[in-house]
């Protein structure tokens, strides 16, 4: 199992931690941000295929921002999968 930490840009969340084990997301945790939404994302994606999750989250925006915590998580996953 590999652990990753990512510092998102342009969103309220300050850090995203997660593991990838056999291509699946595990132990997803957001620091700061909208707790209800980010806890839901973490629960929904626990055990999901990492590439599938990144593809689903990529491009989501938050209000007038050009990105979102979900979009930033997709970028974190993309970086981890390189």
PyMOL commands that set and color helices and strands:
alter all, ss='L'
color gray80, all
select helices_A, chain A and resi 35-45+50-57+69-81
alter helices_A, ss='H'
color red, helices_A
select strands_A, chain A and resi 2-6+15-21+24-31
alter strands_A, ss='S'
color yellow, strands_A
deselect
rebuild
show_as cartoon
